[in-house]
């Protein structure tokens, strides 16, 4: 009998916790992806000379564009806008 009460309480707890999770909106998910890519770019471009900086930045932008083209959260125009934002985030090597 005690086990049944514990199981029922755990079941209610599970239902309550499950209902509190709200799926992210498209805009939230896009912003999250943008922040992750910006962070990756900053990390990988830090300390490179100008020639290496340009080469690596182009590689990263191509990689990101390819990933975004396959992402359900982005259409073609959004991908272009997103890549343009990434291009403008860092214009000079450190």
Secondary structure, DSSP 8 states (H G I E B T S, - for coil): -HHHHHHHHHHHHHHHHHHH-----HHHHHHHHHHHHHHHHHHHHTT--HHHHHHHHHHHHHHHHHHHHT-TT--HHHHHHHHHHHHHH--S--
